[in-house]
Amino acid sequence: MKKLFITLTITCMSMTAVAQGISALDQLKANPRKAYGTDYPYQQDAVTLTKAPKGYKPFYISHYARHGSRYFWAPYLYTELDSLLNVAHRRHQLTPMGEDLRDKFKTYKQEFLTGVTELTQVGWEQHQSIARTMYNRFPEVFKKGGNVMAVSSLAGRCVISMSAFCQELVQCNPKIEIREQSSRFTLDAVVPGDRQNPIKHHYPKDMKPRYEKNRDQFKSSNALNDKAVSQVFTSTDSLPYSPKRIAEHIIELYTSLPSIQHEGMMDGILTDEDIVNQWEEINLGTYSWVFGLQYETIPILEDFIKKADAVISGESDHLADLRFGHDTCIGPLTVLMGINGADLDPEDPYEVKNVYQNWETCKACNIQLVFYRGKKATDDILVKCLLNGCEATLPVPTTQAPYYKWSDFRDFYTQRIQNVPTN
């Protein structure tokens, strides 16, 4: 199968990696494109998973994924850039690189405006790759075939991501039967806060992480914004938007290009290293919004628990339950679950990068809970968490990480949910 994205063979960035001495900043040196954060196009790292305890075999997988790479999520980026570049051209306020960018933008403008929100070929292939990797890693789950349930948000990019994933699973084994659904009936398991969700929740919103009280201790920089503007414009006087908004648009366009297969369109204007130099500050902002929305993802975590209990008890015959949604859910869910320490909520803004890295909420990012049974009926059910295909730590007590007793997992998160106040 042709791959339109590069598969990197580097170690996953996680709290486990940090514990092994691989810092977030070192990860960026190895792969500067991770500085794109939530715009980073998913790439499956080559890793070796820890063998299950003796006698244990996987039997069920519960999964949540963000849609794959797409065009920009709203038309304003393309329409405002078009207006901005044209106005600056008429007023002779574009640099030679700015004129070149305008010419290229005009060439692709119609494609960009038509593609707004849509999944790209890159996004399709990301989910194909994730599905095949899941199948190959856990053949015991799928080899005999059986039933899989897949649900997605109502957004087309999520529906098509689901389709790519499910088609690939069936390609791996035609005996797998998959029921796909995108409807208001299943929104609570995918996008609980969707206004079309008939179930309304009243969890606390917009909580602030503790580092924000000390944010003034963080040394901010305008270097990235200044370069983005000066490379394209000789002056921003009398242009339609503020220099800050202009810079944001140039940076957003730059980081979106690998996802829409237009790399090279902005060569010379910015580099990945420019983004790396500003990454820690950008990561702070991302942590604030994923932290603030974490309680809104409680219904998703409850669905994980409910569906797993049904399989374990025999009430459900599902081999896997698959969910396809958005960064606004999986990022906060990572915090709610404390995956790789994302719930640690440090007071020091310089420590945030050690508990959360915004590239973990990239395009096609995914959480997989893999369930294992022992040979004896009395053996504990075990569960392992993978974040973007890499073994992850959880705040659940265990003596055999990365494996956790399902009873401990269930009790821990049930208690965490019960301790959340409702508005």
C-alpha positions as CSV (number, residue, x, y, z in Angstrom):
1,M,0.0,0.0,0.0
2,K,1.4,3.3,-1.0
3,K,2.3,5.6,1.9
4,L,2.1,9.3,1.5
5,F,3.6,10.0,4.9
6,I,7.0,9.0,6.3
7,T,7.1,6.3,8.9
8,L,9.8,7.3,11.5
9,T,11.7,4.7,13.4
10,I,12.2,6.7,16.6
11,T,11.2,6.0,20.2
12,C,7.8,7.3,21.3
13,M,7.7,10.4,23.3
14,S,5.9,9.7,26.6
15,M,6.4,9.9,30.3
16,T,8.1,6.5,29.9
17,A,10.5,8.1,27.5
18,V,11.1,11.0,29.8
19,A,11.9,8.5,32.6
20,Q,14.4,7.0,30.3
21,G,16.1,10.4,29.9
22,I,14.6,11.4,26.5
23,S,13.2,14.8,27.2
24,A,10.5,16.5,25.1
25,L,13.1,18.9,23.7
26,D,15.4,16.0,22.7
27,Q,12.4,14.5,21.0
28,L,12.0,17.7,19.0
29,K,15.6,17.6,18.0
30,A,15.1,14.1,16.6
31,N,11.8,15.0,14.8
32,P,11.3,18.8,14.6
33,R,7.9,18.4,12.9
34,K,6.5,17.3,16.2
35,A,6.5,21.0,17.1
36,Y,3.4,21.3,14.9
37,G,1.5,20.0,17.9
38,T,-2.1,19.2,17.1
39,D,-1.3,19.8,13.4
40,Y,1.4,17.1,13.5
41,P,0.4,14.4,11.0
42,Y,0.4,11.0,12.7
43,Q,3.3,8.7,12.1
44,Q,3.6,5.2,13.6
45,D,6.8,4.9,15.5
46,A,8.6,1.5,15.5
47,V,8.5,0.2,19.0
48,T,8.7,-3.2,20.7
49,L,5.7,-3.9,23.1
50,T,6.2,-5.5,26.5
51,K,5.2,-9.2,26.4
52,A,2.1,-10.0,28.4
53,P,2.5,-12.0,31.6
54,K,2.8,-15.7,31.0
55,G,-0.4,-17.4,29.9
56,Y,-2.2,-14.1,29.0
57,K,-3.6,-13.4,25.6
58,P,-5.4,-10.3,24.2
59,F,-9.2,-10.8,23.5
60,Y,-10.7,-7.3,23.2
61,I,-9.7,-3.7,22.2
62,S,-11.4,-0.5,23.1
63,H,-10.3,2.5,21.1
64,Y,-10.7,6.2,20.5
65,A,-9.1,8.1,17.7
66,R,-9.1,11.6,16.3
67,H,-9.8,11.9,12.6
68,G,-6.8,11.9,10.3
69,S,-5.1,14.7,8.4
70,R,-7.4,17.2,6.8
71,Y,-7.6,20.6,5.3
72,F,-8.0,23.5,7.7
73,W,-11.0,23.1,10.0
74,A,-12.7,26.4,9.0
75,P,-12.7,28.6,5.8
76,Y,-11.4,31.8,7.6
77,L,-7.8,30.8,7.3
78,Y,-8.0,30.6,3.5
79,T,-10.4,33.5,2.9
80,E,-8.5,35.9,5.2
81,L,-5.1,35.0,3.8
82,D,-6.4,35.5,0.2
83,S,-7.7,38.9,1.1
84,L,-4.6,39.8,3.0
85,L,-2.1,38.8,0.2
86,N,-4.2,40.6,-2.4
87,V,-4.4,43.8,-0.5
88,A,-0.7,43.8,0.3
89,H,0.1,43.1,-3.3
90,R,-1.9,46.1,-4.5
91,R,-0.2,48.3,-1.9
92,H,3.3,47.0,-2.7
93,Q,3.7,45.6,0.8
94,L,4.8,42.1,-0.1
95,T,8.4,40.9,-0.1
96,P,9.6,38.8,-3.0
97,M,8.9,35.7,-0.9
98,G,5.5,37.2,-0.2
99,E,4.8,37.6,-3.9
100,D,5.8,34.1,-4.5
101,L,3.5,32.8,-1.8
102,R,0.6,34.8,-3.2
103,D,1.2,33.3,-6.7
104,K,1.2,29.7,-5.2
105,F,-1.8,30.5,-3.0
106,K,-3.8,31.6,-6.0
107,T,-2.9,28.3,-7.7
108,Y,-4.3,26.2,-4.9
109,K,-7.0,28.6,-3.5
110,Q,-10.0,26.8,-5.0
111,E,-8.7,23.4,-3.8
112,F,-8.2,24.9,-0.3
113,L,-11.7,26.4,-0.1
114,T,-13.3,23.3,-1.5
115,G,-11.4,21.1,0.9
116,V,-12.2,22.9,4.1
117,T,-12.7,20.4,7.0
118,E,-12.3,17.4,4.6
119,L,-10.1,14.4,5.2
120,T,-7.1,14.1,2.9
121,Q,-5.5,11.1,1.3
122,V,-2.8,11.4,4.1
123,G,-5.6,11.1,6.7
124,W,-7.1,8.1,5.0
125,E,-3.8,6.3,4.9
126,Q,-3.0,7.1,8.5
127,H,-6.1,5.2,9.7
128,Q,-5.4,2.3,7.3
129,S,-1.9,2.0,8.8
130,I,-3.2,2.2,12.4
131,A,-5.8,-0.5,11.7
132,R,-3.3,-2.8,10.1
133,T,-0.8,-2.3,12.9
134,M,-3.5,-3.1,15.5
135,Y,-4.4,-6.3,13.6
136,N,-0.8,-7.4,13.3
137,R,0.0,-6.7,16.9
138,F,-3.0,-8.4,18.4
139,P,-3.8,-11.2,16.0
140,E,-5.4,-13.3,18.8
141,V,-8.2,-10.7,19.0
142,F,-9.1,-10.9,15.3
143,K,-8.0,-14.1,13.8
144,K,-11.3,-16.0,14.2
145,G,-13.3,-13.1,13.0
146,G,-16.4,-11.8,14.8
147,N,-18.2,-8.6,15.5
148,V,-16.8,-5.1,15.8
149,M,-18.7,-1.9,16.6
150,A,-17.5,1.5,15.2
151,V,-19.0,4.9,15.9
152,S,-18.0,8.4,14.8
153,S,-19.0,12.0,15.3
154,L,-21.3,13.5,12.7
155,A,-18.4,15.3,10.9
156,G,-17.5,13.9,7.5
157,R,-13.8,13.7,8.2
158,C,-14.5,11.4,11.2
159,V,-16.9,9.2,9.2
160,I,-14.4,8.8,6.4
161,S,-11.6,8.1,9.0
162,M,-13.8,5.4,10.4
163,S,-14.4,4.0,7.0
164,A,-10.7,3.8,6.2
165,F,-9.9,2.0,9.5
166,C,-12.8,-0.5,9.2
167,Q,-12.1,-1.3,5.5
168,E,-8.5,-2.1,6.4
169,L,-9.5,-4.4,9.2
170,V,-11.8,-6.3,6.9
171,Q,-9.0,-6.4,4.3
172,C,-6.9,-8.1,7.0
173,N,-9.6,-10.6,7.8
174,P,-12.8,-10.8,5.8
175,K,-14.4,-12.8,8.6
176,I,-14.6,-9.6,10.7
177,E,-18.1,-8.1,10.7
178,I,-18.2,-4.3,11.4
179,R,-21.2,-2.3,12.2
180,E,-20.5,1.4,11.5
181,Q,-22.6,4.2,12.9
182,S,-22.6,8.0,12.9
183,S,-25.7,9.3,14.6
184,R,-27.1,11.2,17.5
185,F,-27.7,7.9,19.3
186,T,-24.0,7.4,19.8
187,L,-22.7,10.9,20.2
188,D,-22.3,10.5,24.0
189,A,-19.5,7.9,23.4
190,V,-17.7,10.1,20.9
191,V,-18.5,13.8,21.3
192,P,-20.5,14.3,24.4
193,G,-20.5,18.1,24.2
194,D,-22.0,18.1,20.7
195,R,-25.1,20.3,20.7
196,Q,-27.0,17.6,18.8
197,N,-26.3,15.1,21.6
198,P,-29.7,14.4,23.2
199,I,-28.0,13.6,26.5
200,K,-27.1,16.8,28.3
201,H,-24.3,16.9,30.9
202,H,-23.4,19.6,33.4
203,Y,-19.8,19.1,34.3
204,P,-17.4,21.9,35.4
205,K,-15.9,23.7,32.4
206,D,-12.9,25.9,31.7
207,M,-10.8,24.8,34.7
208,K,-7.4,26.4,34.8
209,P,-4.2,24.5,35.2
210,R,-2.1,25.6,38.2
211,Y,0.8,26.8,36.0
212,E,-1.3,29.7,34.8
213,K,-0.9,31.4,38.2
214,N,2.8,31.5,37.4
215,R,2.7,32.1,33.7
216,D,4.5,35.4,34.0
217,Q,7.5,33.5,35.1
218,F,7.7,32.0,31.6
219,K,9.9,33.9,29.2
220,S,7.8,34.5,26.1
221,S,9.1,35.3,22.7
222,N,7.7,37.0,19.6
223,A,10.5,35.7,17.3
224,L,8.3,33.3,15.4
225,N,5.6,35.8,14.8
226,D,8.1,38.5,13.9
227,K,9.8,36.2,11.3
228,A,6.5,35.0,9.8
229,V,5.4,38.5,9.2
230,S,8.7,40.1,8.0
231,Q,9.4,37.3,5.5
232,V,6.1,37.9,3.7
233,F,5.3,41.6,4.3
234,T,7.5,44.8,4.0
235,S,4.9,46.5,6.3
236,T,1.6,45.6,7.9
237,D,0.4,49.2,8.1
238,S,-3.3,49.6,7.1
239,L,-3.6,45.8,6.3
240,P,-7.0,44.2,7.3
241,Y,-5.7,42.3,10.3
242,S,-3.4,42.8,13.2
243,P,0.3,41.7,13.0
244,K,-0.5,38.9,15.5
245,R,-3.4,37.5,13.5
246,I,-1.4,37.8,10.3
247,A,1.5,35.8,11.9
248,E,-0.9,33.2,13.2
249,H,-2.4,32.6,9.8
250,I,1.1,32.2,8.1
251,I,2.1,29.7,10.8
252,E,-1.2,27.8,10.6
253,L,-0.8,27.5,6.8
254,Y,2.8,26.3,7.2
255,T,2.0,23.6,9.7
256,S,-1.0,22.4,7.7
257,L,0.9,21.7,4.5
258,P,2.1,18.1,5.1
259,S,-1.4,17.1,5.8
260,I,-2.7,18.4,2.5
261,Q,0.4,17.3,0.4
262,H,1.7,20.8,-0.4
263,E,5.0,20.7,1.4
264,G,7.5,23.1,-0.1
265,M,4.9,25.8,-0.8
266,M,6.4,28.0,1.9
267,D,10.1,27.1,1.6
268,G,12.3,30.0,2.8
269,I,9.5,31.7,4.7
270,L,9.6,29.4,7.8
271,T,11.4,26.3,8.9
272,D,10.5,23.5,11.3
273,E,13.3,24.7,13.6
274,D,11.5,28.1,13.8
275,I,8.4,26.3,15.1
276,V,10.6,24.2,17.5
277,N,12.0,27.4,19.1
278,Q,8.5,28.5,20.0
279,W,7.1,25.1,20.8
280,E,7.2,25.2,24.6
281,E,5.1,28.3,24.8
282,I,2.6,26.9,22.2
283,N,2.4,23.7,24.3
284,L,1.4,25.7,27.3
285,G,-1.6,27.1,25.5
286,T,-2.6,23.7,24.3
287,Y,-2.3,22.2,27.8
288,S,-4.6,24.9,29.1
289,W,-7.5,24.1,26.7
290,V,-7.2,20.3,27.0
291,F,-7.0,20.6,30.8
292,G,-10.1,22.8,30.9
293,L,-12.3,20.4,28.9
294,Q,-11.3,17.2,30.6
295,Y,-14.5,16.6,32.6
296,E,-16.6,16.9,29.4
297,T,-15.0,13.6,28.3
298,I,-16.4,11.7,31.3
299,P,-19.1,10.0,29.2
300,I,-16.4,8.6,26.9
301,L,-14.5,7.1,29.8
302,E,-17.8,5.7,31.1
303,D,-18.4,4.2,27.7
304,F,-15.0,2.5,27.8
305,I,-15.9,1.0,31.1
306,K,-19.4,0.0,30.2
307,K,-18.5,-1.7,26.9
308,A,-15.5,-3.6,28.5
309,D,-17.7,-4.8,31.3
310,A,-20.2,-6.1,28.8
311,V,-17.6,-8.0,26.9
312,I,-16.0,-9.5,30.0
313,S,-19.4,-10.6,31.4
314,G,-20.3,-12.2,28.0
315,E,-23.2,-9.8,27.4
316,S,-21.4,-8.4,24.3
317,D,-19.5,-10.4,21.6
318,H,-17.5,-7.5,20.3
319,L,-13.9,-8.0,19.4
320,A,-13.4,-4.3,19.5
321,D,-15.2,-1.0,20.1
322,L,-13.9,1.8,17.9
323,R,-14.6,5.5,18.3
324,F,-13.7,8.3,15.9
325,G,-13.9,11.9,17.0
326,H,-11.9,15.1,17.5
327,D,-8.9,16.6,19.3
328,T,-11.3,18.5,21.5
329,C,-12.2,15.1,23.0
330,I,-9.1,12.9,22.9
331,G,-6.8,15.6,24.2
332,P,-8.9,16.3,27.3
333,L,-9.5,12.5,27.7
334,T,-5.8,12.1,27.9
335,V,-5.8,14.5,30.9
336,L,-8.8,13.0,32.6
337,M,-7.2,9.5,32.4
338,G,-3.8,10.9,33.4
339,I,-2.1,9.1,30.5
340,N,1.6,9.5,30.9
341,G,1.1,11.9,33.7
342,A,-1.0,14.4,31.8
343,D,-3.1,15.0,34.9
344,L,-0.2,16.0,37.2
345,D,-1.0,19.7,36.8
346,P,2.4,21.3,37.6
347,E,2.6,24.8,39.1
348,D,5.9,25.5,37.2
349,P,5.2,26.5,33.6
350,Y,8.5,25.0,32.6
351,E,7.4,21.6,33.9
352,V,4.3,21.4,31.7
353,K,6.3,20.0,28.8
354,N,7.2,17.0,31.0
355,V,3.6,15.9,31.6
356,Y,2.0,16.8,28.3
357,Q,3.2,17.2,24.7
358,N,0.7,18.6,22.2
359,W,1.9,16.4,19.4
360,E,0.3,13.5,21.3
361,T,-3.0,15.1,20.3
362,C,-1.9,15.1,16.6
363,K,-4.0,14.2,13.5
364,A,-5.2,10.5,13.9
365,C,-3.9,10.3,17.5
366,N,-5.4,7.4,19.3
367,I,-5.9,5.6,22.6
368,Q,-6.1,1.8,22.6
369,L,-7.1,-0.2,25.7
370,V,-6.0,-3.8,25.1
371,F,-7.6,-6.5,27.3
372,Y,-6.0,-9.8,28.3
373,R,-7.3,-13.0,29.8
374,G,-5.2,-15.7,31.6
375,K,-5.6,-19.4,31.1
376,K,-7.6,-19.9,34.3
377,A,-11.1,-18.6,34.7
378,T,-10.0,-17.2,38.1
379,D,-7.1,-15.2,36.6
380,D,-7.5,-11.4,36.7
381,I,-8.4,-9.6,33.5
382,L,-5.5,-7.3,32.6
383,V,-5.5,-4.1,30.5
384,K,-2.8,-2.2,28.8
385,C,-3.0,1.4,27.4
386,L,-1.4,2.5,24.2
387,L,-1.2,6.1,23.2
388,N,-0.4,6.6,19.6
389,G,0.7,3.0,19.4
390,C,3.2,3.3,22.3
391,E,2.8,1.8,25.8
392,A,1.6,4.4,28.2
393,T,1.5,4.8,32.0
394,L,-1.7,5.3,34.0
395,P,-2.1,6.6,37.5
396,V,-3.7,3.2,38.5
397,P,-1.6,1.2,41.0
398,T,0.1,-1.8,39.5
399,T,3.0,-4.1,40.1
400,Q,3.3,-5.2,36.5
401,A,3.3,-2.0,34.3
402,P,2.3,-1.5,31.6
403,Y,-0.3,-4.0,32.5
404,Y,-3.1,-3.2,35.0
405,K,-5.8,-5.3,36.7
406,W,-9.1,-4.4,35.1
407,S,-10.7,-4.4,38.5
408,D,-8.2,-1.8,39.7
409,F,-8.6,0.3,36.5
410,R,-12.3,0.2,36.8
411,D,-12.4,1.1,40.5
412,F,-9.8,3.9,40.1
413,Y,-11.6,5.7,37.3
414,T,-15.1,5.1,38.7
415,Q,-13.9,6.8,41.9
416,R,-12.3,9.6,39.8
417,I,-15.6,10.2,38.0
418,Q,-17.7,10.1,41.1
419,N,-15.4,12.8,42.7
420,V,-16.1,15.3,39.9
421,P,-18.7,17.9,41.0
422,T,-21.6,18.6,38.7
423,N,-22.8,22.2,38.0
